[in-house]
Amino acid sequence: MKYCIQTALKSSEVKEVMCKMVAAYPVMLAIKNQPVLVVGGGRIAKRKIQELLENGAEVTVVSPSLAEGLDPTVFTWIKGVFDEKIVHGFWLVFACTDDQEVNQKVVAACQKGQLVNDTSNQRNSNFFNMATIKTEDYLLGISTYGKNPSLSKKIKEKLMQYLAK
């Protein structure tokens, strides 16, 4: 697998990489006490829910069921199917079901100003998450612009090995 840092590329290669990049501005969001909606209760939703709770978000989950290990006493669980009216009032919305039609309905129900991430289709999202490495001293973000989360994970693992030396 080939990893390269932009500054190590030849200028012609940099232009080629830049042409393929998605226009995205990296930020860190202060989500403590912010209302966040997660639609779905499976494996991907579980990871999102846990990370959101770790960062102090006020999480509401809409799903008929929850993945093993999720404790519904630490977030609001609306047991059932998605209703378009539910997205109102949420600052951040994640569509994390295994049904692309439902995920599309979640995205369509969101209004201007709401941040929405369709975990099944990055093109339906106005933001996407990065793989991160956190320590007391720094936070590193790794992104493939939402195109290849498994590659982000592999890069993260390589960086963690390097940083541990």
Rosetta constraint file for C-alpha pairs under 8 A:
AtomPair CA 3 CA 155 HARMONIC 7.95 0.50
AtomPair CA 4 CA 8 HARMONIC 6.80 0.50
AtomPair CA 4 CA 9 HARMONIC 7.21 0.50
AtomPair CA 5 CA 9 HARMONIC 6.83 0.50
AtomPair CA 6 CA 14 HARMONIC 6.38 0.50
AtomPair CA 7 CA 14 HARMONIC 8.00 0.50
AtomPair CA 9 CA 13 HARMONIC 5.82 0.50
AtomPair CA 9 CA 14 HARMONIC 5.92 0.50
AtomPair CA 10 CA 14 HARMONIC 6.27 0.50
AtomPair CA 11 CA 15 HARMONIC 6.41 0.50
AtomPair CA 12 CA 16 HARMONIC 6.46 0.50
AtomPair CA 13 CA 17 HARMONIC 6.16 0.50
AtomPair CA 14 CA 18 HARMONIC 5.99 0.50
AtomPair CA 15 CA 19 HARMONIC 6.13 0.50
AtomPair CA 16 CA 20 HARMONIC 6.61 0.50
AtomPair CA 17 CA 21 HARMONIC 6.47 0.50
AtomPair CA 21 CA 145 HARMONIC 7.49 0.50
AtomPair CA 22 CA 145 HARMONIC 6.36 0.50
AtomPair CA 24 CA 145 HARMONIC 7.69 0.50
AtomPair CA 31 CA 52 HARMONIC 7.83 0.50
AtomPair CA 31 CA 55 HARMONIC 6.70 0.50
AtomPair CA 31 CA 56 HARMONIC 6.56 0.50
AtomPair CA 31 CA 57 HARMONIC 5.34 0.50
AtomPair CA 32 CA 55 HARMONIC 6.07 0.50
AtomPair CA 32 CA 56 HARMONIC 4.24 0.50
AtomPair CA 32 CA 57 HARMONIC 4.71 0.50
AtomPair CA 32 CA 58 HARMONIC 7.42 0.50
AtomPair CA 33 CA 56 HARMONIC 5.88 0.50
AtomPair CA 33 CA 57 HARMONIC 4.89 0.50
AtomPair CA 33 CA 58 HARMONIC 5.30 0.50
AtomPair CA 34 CA 56 HARMONIC 7.92 0.50
AtomPair CA 34 CA 57 HARMONIC 5.19 0.50
AtomPair CA 34 CA 58 HARMONIC 5.55 0.50
AtomPair CA 34 CA 91 HARMONIC 6.85 0.50
AtomPair CA 35 CA 57 HARMONIC 6.41 0.50
AtomPair CA 35 CA 58 HARMONIC 4.86 0.50
AtomPair CA 35 CA 59 HARMONIC 6.14 0.50
AtomPair CA 35 CA 60 HARMONIC 7.56 0.50
AtomPair CA 35 CA 89 HARMONIC 7.45 0.50
AtomPair CA 35 CA 90 HARMONIC 5.10 0.50
AtomPair CA 35 CA 91 HARMONIC 5.76 0.50
AtomPair CA 35 CA 92 HARMONIC 6.89 0.50
AtomPair CA 36 CA 57 HARMONIC 6.54 0.50
AtomPair CA 36 CA 58 HARMONIC 5.97 0.50
AtomPair CA 36 CA 59 HARMONIC 4.93 0.50
AtomPair CA 36 CA 60 HARMONIC 6.22 0.50
AtomPair CA 36 CA 90 HARMONIC 5.50 0.50
AtomPair CA 36 CA 91 HARMONIC 6.00 0.50
AtomPair CA 36 CA 92 HARMONIC 4.83 0.50
AtomPair CA 36 CA 93 HARMONIC 5.84 0.50
AtomPair CA 36 CA 94 HARMONIC 7.98 0.50
AtomPair CA 37 CA 59 HARMONIC 5.96 0.50
AtomPair CA 37 CA 60 HARMONIC 4.93 0.50
AtomPair CA 37 CA 61 HARMONIC 5.90 0.50
AtomPair CA 37 CA 62 HARMONIC 7.66 0.50
AtomPair CA 37 CA 87 HARMONIC 7.14 0.50
AtomPair CA 37 CA 90 HARMONIC 6.23 0.50
AtomPair CA 37 CA 92 HARMONIC 6.34 0.50
AtomPair CA 37 CA 93 HARMONIC 4.75 0.50
AtomPair CA 37 CA 94 HARMONIC 6.19 0.50
AtomPair CA 38 CA 45 HARMONIC 6.83 0.50
AtomPair CA 38 CA 48 HARMONIC 7.92 0.50
AtomPair CA 38 CA 49 HARMONIC 7.22 0.50
AtomPair CA 38 CA 59 HARMONIC 7.28 0.50
AtomPair CA 38 CA 60 HARMONIC 6.23 0.50
AtomPair CA 38 CA 61 HARMONIC 4.79 0.50
AtomPair CA 38 CA 62 HARMONIC 6.41 0.50
AtomPair CA 38 CA 93 HARMONIC 5.96 0.50
AtomPair CA 38 CA 94 HARMONIC 4.74 0.50
AtomPair CA 38 CA 95 HARMONIC 6.25 0.50
AtomPair CA 38 CA 96 HARMONIC 6.82 0.50
AtomPair CA 39 CA 45 HARMONIC 7.58 0.50
AtomPair CA 39 CA 61 HARMONIC 5.77 0.50
AtomPair CA 39 CA 62 HARMONIC 4.85 0.50
AtomPair CA 39 CA 63 HARMONIC 6.23 0.50
AtomPair CA 39 CA 82 HARMONIC 6.95 0.50
AtomPair CA 39 CA 93 HARMONIC 7.80 0.50
AtomPair CA 39 CA 94 HARMONIC 6.10 0.50
AtomPair CA 39 CA 95 HARMONIC 5.04 0.50
AtomPair CA 39 CA 96 HARMONIC 5.61 0.50
AtomPair CA 39 CA 97 HARMONIC 6.54 0.50
AtomPair CA 39 CA 106 HARMONIC 7.80 0.50
AtomPair CA 40 CA 45 HARMONIC 5.80 0.50
AtomPair CA 40 CA 61 HARMONIC 6.91 0.50
AtomPair CA 40 CA 62 HARMONIC 6.00 0.50
AtomPair CA 40 CA 63 HARMONIC 4.92 0.50
AtomPair CA 40 CA 66 HARMONIC 7.91 0.50
AtomPair CA 40 CA 95 HARMONIC 6.79 0.50
AtomPair CA 40 CA 96 HARMONIC 4.93 0.50
AtomPair CA 40 CA 97 HARMONIC 4.61 0.50
AtomPair CA 40 CA 98 HARMONIC 7.99 0.50
AtomPair CA 41 CA 45 HARMONIC 5.27 0.50
AtomPair CA 41 CA 46 HARMONIC 6.26 0.50
AtomPair CA 41 CA 61 HARMONIC 7.24 0.50
AtomPair CA 41 CA 62 HARMONIC 7.39 0.50
AtomPair CA 41 CA 63 HARMONIC 5.42 0.50
AtomPair CA 41 CA 64 HARMONIC 7.62 0.50
AtomPair CA 41 CA 65 HARMONIC 6.00 0.50
AtomPair CA 41 CA 66 HARMONIC 4.44 0.50
AtomPair CA 41 CA 67 HARMONIC 5.72 0.50
AtomPair CA 41 CA 96 HARMONIC 7.48 0.50
AtomPair CA 41 CA 97 HARMONIC 7.27 0.50
AtomPair CA 42 CA 46 HARMONIC 5.93 0.50
AtomPair CA 42 CA 65 HARMONIC 7.96 0.50
AtomPair CA 42 CA 66 HARMONIC 6.14 0.50
AtomPair CA 42 CA 67 HARMONIC 4.92 0.50
AtomPair CA 42 CA 96 HARMONIC 7.63 0.50
AtomPair CA 42 CA 97 HARMONIC 7.12 0.50
AtomPair CA 43 CA 47 HARMONIC 6.55 0.50
AtomPair CA 43 CA 67 HARMONIC 6.19 0.50
AtomPair CA 44 CA 48 HARMONIC 6.45 0.50
AtomPair CA 44 CA 96 HARMONIC 6.44 0.50
AtomPair CA 45 CA 49 HARMONIC 5.97 0.50
AtomPair CA 45 CA 96 HARMONIC 5.39 0.50
AtomPair CA 45 CA 97 HARMONIC 7.60 0.50
AtomPair CA 46 CA 50 HARMONIC 6.13 0.50
AtomPair CA 46 CA 66 HARMONIC 7.96 0.50
AtomPair CA 46 CA 67 HARMONIC 6.52 0.50
AtomPair CA 46 CA 70 HARMONIC 6.70 0.50
AtomPair CA 47 CA 51 HARMONIC 6.25 0.50
AtomPair CA 48 CA 52 HARMONIC 6.05 0.50
AtomPair CA 49 CA 53 HARMONIC 6.10 0.50
AtomPair CA 49 CA 59 HARMONIC 7.15 0.50
AtomPair CA 50 CA 54 HARMONIC 6.13 0.50
AtomPair CA 51 CA 55 HARMONIC 6.39 0.50
AtomPair CA 52 CA 56 HARMONIC 6.47 0.50
AtomPair CA 52 CA 57 HARMONIC 5.41 0.50
AtomPair CA 52 CA 59 HARMONIC 7.17 0.50
AtomPair CA 53 CA 57 HARMONIC 5.41 0.50
AtomPair CA 53 CA 58 HARMONIC 7.25 0.50
AtomPair CA 53 CA 59 HARMONIC 6.93 0.50
AtomPair CA 58 CA 75 HARMONIC 7.09 0.50
AtomPair CA 59 CA 75 HARMONIC 5.38 0.50
AtomPair CA 59 CA 76 HARMONIC 6.35 0.50
AtomPair CA 60 CA 75 HARMONIC 5.92 0.50
AtomPair CA 60 CA 76 HARMONIC 4.56 0.50
AtomPair CA 60 CA 77 HARMONIC 5.84 0.50
AtomPair CA 60 CA 78 HARMONIC 7.31 0.50
AtomPair CA 61 CA 75 HARMONIC 7.37 0.50
AtomPair CA 61 CA 76 HARMONIC 6.16 0.50
AtomPair CA 61 CA 77 HARMONIC 4.87 0.50
AtomPair CA 61 CA 78 HARMONIC 6.00 0.50
AtomPair CA 62 CA 77 HARMONIC 6.10 0.50
AtomPair CA 62 CA 78 HARMONIC 4.78 0.50
AtomPair CA 62 CA 79 HARMONIC 6.03 0.50
AtomPair CA 62 CA 80 HARMONIC 6.36 0.50
AtomPair CA 62 CA 81 HARMONIC 6.63 0.50
AtomPair CA 62 CA 82 HARMONIC 6.25 0.50
AtomPair CA 63 CA 77 HARMONIC 7.58 0.50
AtomPair CA 63 CA 78 HARMONIC 6.56 0.50
AtomPair CA 63 CA 79 HARMONIC 5.33 0.50
AtomPair CA 63 CA 80 HARMONIC 5.19 0.50
AtomPair CA 63 CA 81 HARMONIC 5.77 0.50
AtomPair CA 63 CA 82 HARMONIC 7.19 0.50
AtomPair CA 64 CA 78 HARMONIC 7.95 0.50
AtomPair CA 64 CA 79 HARMONIC 4.87 0.50
AtomPair CA 64 CA 80 HARMONIC 4.21 0.50
AtomPair CA 64 CA 81 HARMONIC 5.99 0.50
AtomPair CA 65 CA 79 HARMONIC 6.76 0.50
AtomPair CA 65 CA 80 HARMONIC 7.76 0.50
AtomPair CA 66 CA 70 HARMONIC 6.45 0.50
AtomPair CA 71 CA 75 HARMONIC 7.72 0.50
AtomPair CA 72 CA 76 HARMONIC 6.70 0.50
AtomPair CA 72 CA 77 HARMONIC 6.03 0.50
AtomPair CA 82 CA 86 HARMONIC 7.60 0.50
AtomPair CA 82 CA 102 HARMONIC 7.51 0.50
AtomPair CA 82 CA 106 HARMONIC 7.77 0.50
AtomPair CA 84 CA 105 HARMONIC 7.18 0.50
AtomPair CA 84 CA 106 HARMONIC 6.68 0.50
AtomPair CA 84 CA 109 HARMONIC 5.46 0.50
AtomPair CA 85 CA 109 HARMONIC 7.48 0.50
AtomPair CA 87 CA 93 HARMONIC 7.39 0.50
AtomPair CA 87 CA 106 HARMONIC 7.63 0.50
AtomPair CA 87 CA 109 HARMONIC 6.74 0.50
AtomPair CA 87 CA 110 HARMONIC 6.20 0.50
AtomPair CA 88 CA 110 HARMONIC 7.37 0.50
AtomPair CA 88 CA 111 HARMONIC 7.95 0.50
AtomPair CA 90 CA 114 HARMONIC 7.21 0.50
AtomPair CA 91 CA 113 HARMONIC 7.92 0.50
AtomPair CA 91 CA 114 HARMONIC 5.39 0.50
AtomPair CA 91 CA 115 HARMONIC 6.37 0.50
AtomPair CA 92 CA 114 HARMONIC 6.09 0.50
AtomPair CA 92 CA 115 HARMONIC 4.84 0.50
AtomPair CA 92 CA 116 HARMONIC 5.99 0.50
AtomPair CA 93 CA 114 HARMONIC 7.34 0.50
AtomPair CA 93 CA 115 HARMONIC 6.09 0.50
AtomPair CA 93 CA 116 HARMONIC 4.64 0.50
AtomPair CA 93 CA 117 HARMONIC 6.31 0.50
AtomPair CA 94 CA 116 HARMONIC 5.77 0.50
AtomPair CA 94 CA 117 HARMONIC 4.85 0.50
AtomPair CA 94 CA 118 HARMONIC 6.08 0.50
AtomPair CA 94 CA 119 HARMONIC 7.17 0.50
AtomPair CA 95 CA 102 HARMONIC 7.97 0.50
AtomPair CA 95 CA 103 HARMONIC 5.06 0.50
AtomPair CA 95 CA 106 HARMONIC 6.18 0.50
AtomPair CA 95 CA 107 HARMONIC 7.34 0.50
AtomPair CA 95 CA 116 HARMONIC 7.52 0.50
AtomPair CA 95 CA 117 HARMONIC 6.07 0.50
AtomPair CA 95 CA 118 HARMONIC 4.68 0.50
AtomPair CA 95 CA 119 HARMONIC 6.07 0.50
AtomPair CA 95 CA 120 HARMONIC 7.87 0.50
AtomPair CA 96 CA 103 HARMONIC 6.89 0.50
AtomPair CA 96 CA 118 HARMONIC 6.56 0.50
AtomPair CA 96 CA 119 HARMONIC 5.50 0.50
AtomPair CA 96 CA 120 HARMONIC 7.11 0.50
AtomPair CA 97 CA 102 HARMONIC 7.10 0.50
AtomPair CA 97 CA 103 HARMONIC 6.34 0.50
AtomPair CA 97 CA 120 HARMONIC 7.86 0.50
AtomPair CA 98 CA 120 HARMONIC 7.53 0.50
AtomPair CA 99 CA 103 HARMONIC 6.36 0.50
AtomPair CA 100 CA 104 HARMONIC 6.03 0.50
AtomPair CA 100 CA 120 HARMONIC 6.70 0.50
AtomPair CA 101 CA 105 HARMONIC 6.31 0.50
AtomPair CA 102 CA 106 HARMONIC 6.32 0.50
AtomPair CA 103 CA 107 HARMONIC 6.39 0.50
AtomPair CA 103 CA 118 HARMONIC 6.16 0.50
AtomPair CA 103 CA 120 HARMONIC 7.50 0.50
AtomPair CA 104 CA 108 HARMONIC 6.08 0.50
AtomPair CA 104 CA 118 HARMONIC 7.61 0.50
AtomPair CA 104 CA 124 HARMONIC 7.55 0.50
AtomPair CA 105 CA 109 HARMONIC 6.06 0.50
AtomPair CA 106 CA 110 HARMONIC 6.59 0.50
AtomPair CA 107 CA 116 HARMONIC 6.52 0.50
AtomPair CA 107 CA 117 HARMONIC 7.76 0.50
AtomPair CA 107 CA 118 HARMONIC 7.00 0.50
AtomPair CA 107 CA 124 HARMONIC 6.92 0.50
AtomPair CA 107 CA 125 HARMONIC 7.59 0.50
AtomPair CA 110 CA 114 HARMONIC 6.27 0.50
AtomPair CA 110 CA 116 HARMONIC 7.27 0.50
AtomPair CA 115 CA 125 HARMONIC 7.98 0.50
AtomPair CA 115 CA 126 HARMONIC 6.20 0.50
AtomPair CA 115 CA 127 HARMONIC 6.66 0.50
AtomPair CA 116 CA 125 HARMONIC 5.58 0.50
AtomPair CA 116 CA 126 HARMONIC 5.84 0.50
AtomPair CA 116 CA 127 HARMONIC 6.53 0.50
AtomPair CA 117 CA 122 HARMONIC 7.25 0.50
AtomPair CA 117 CA 124 HARMONIC 7.21 0.50
AtomPair CA 117 CA 125 HARMONIC 4.52 0.50
AtomPair CA 117 CA 126 HARMONIC 6.47 0.50
AtomPair CA 117 CA 127 HARMONIC 5.84 0.50
AtomPair CA 117 CA 128 HARMONIC 6.04 0.50
AtomPair CA 118 CA 122 HARMONIC 6.16 0.50
AtomPair CA 118 CA 124 HARMONIC 5.89 0.50
AtomPair CA 118 CA 125 HARMONIC 5.39 0.50
AtomPair CA 121 CA 125 HARMONIC 7.19 0.50
AtomPair CA 122 CA 128 HARMONIC 7.12 0.50
AtomPair CA 122 CA 146 HARMONIC 5.82 0.50
AtomPair CA 122 CA 147 HARMONIC 6.99 0.50
AtomPair CA 128 CA 145 HARMONIC 7.33 0.50
AtomPair CA 128 CA 146 HARMONIC 5.87 0.50
AtomPair CA 129 CA 143 HARMONIC 7.63 0.50
AtomPair CA 129 CA 146 HARMONIC 7.21 0.50
AtomPair CA 130 CA 141 HARMONIC 5.66 0.50
AtomPair CA 130 CA 142 HARMONIC 5.35 0.50
AtomPair CA 130 CA 143 HARMONIC 4.96 0.50
AtomPair CA 130 CA 144 HARMONIC 7.99 0.50
AtomPair CA 130 CA 146 HARMONIC 7.82 0.50
AtomPair CA 130 CA 152 HARMONIC 7.62 0.50
AtomPair CA 131 CA 141 HARMONIC 5.77 0.50
AtomPair CA 131 CA 142 HARMONIC 5.05 0.50
AtomPair CA 131 CA 143 HARMONIC 6.44 0.50
AtomPair CA 131 CA 149 HARMONIC 7.76 0.50
AtomPair CA 131 CA 152 HARMONIC 6.03 0.50
AtomPair CA 131 CA 153 HARMONIC 6.32 0.50
AtomPair CA 131 CA 156 HARMONIC 6.76 0.50
AtomPair CA 132 CA 139 HARMONIC 6.69 0.50
AtomPair CA 132 CA 140 HARMONIC 5.43 0.50
AtomPair CA 132 CA 141 HARMONIC 4.60 0.50
AtomPair CA 132 CA 142 HARMONIC 6.12 0.50
AtomPair CA 132 CA 156 HARMONIC 7.14 0.50
AtomPair CA 133 CA 139 HARMONIC 5.61 0.50
AtomPair CA 133 CA 140 HARMONIC 5.09 0.50
AtomPair CA 133 CA 141 HARMONIC 6.71 0.50
AtomPair CA 133 CA 156 HARMONIC 7.06 0.50
AtomPair CA 133 CA 160 HARMONIC 7.41 0.50
AtomPair CA 134 CA 138 HARMONIC 6.11 0.50
AtomPair CA 134 CA 139 HARMONIC 4.53 0.50
AtomPair CA 134 CA 140 HARMONIC 6.58 0.50
AtomPair CA 135 CA 139 HARMONIC 6.32 0.50
AtomPair CA 142 CA 152 HARMONIC 5.93 0.50
AtomPair CA 142 CA 155 HARMONIC 7.49 0.50
AtomPair CA 142 CA 156 HARMONIC 6.85 0.50
AtomPair CA 143 CA 149 HARMONIC 7.68 0.50
AtomPair CA 143 CA 152 HARMONIC 5.81 0.50
AtomPair CA 144 CA 148 HARMONIC 5.71 0.50
AtomPair CA 144 CA 149 HARMONIC 6.83 0.50
AtomPair CA 144 CA 151 HARMONIC 7.36 0.50
AtomPair CA 144 CA 152 HARMONIC 6.15 0.50
AtomPair CA 148 CA 152 HARMONIC 6.60 0.50
AtomPair CA 149 CA 153 HARMONIC 6.26 0.50
AtomPair CA 150 CA 154 HARMONIC 6.31 0.50
AtomPair CA 151 CA 155 HARMONIC 6.18 0.50
AtomPair CA 152 CA 156 HARMONIC 6.08 0.50
AtomPair CA 153 CA 157 HARMONIC 6.23 0.50
AtomPair CA 154 CA 158 HARMONIC 6.30 0.50
AtomPair CA 155 CA 159 HARMONIC 6.14 0.50
AtomPair CA 156 CA 160 HARMONIC 6.08 0.50
AtomPair CA 157 CA 161 HARMONIC 6.28 0.50
AtomPair CA 158 CA 162 HARMONIC 6.27 0.50
AtomPair CA 159 CA 163 HARMONIC 5.99 0.50
AtomPair CA 160 CA 164 HARMONIC 6.03 0.50
AtomPair CA 161 CA 165 HARMONIC 6.88 0.50
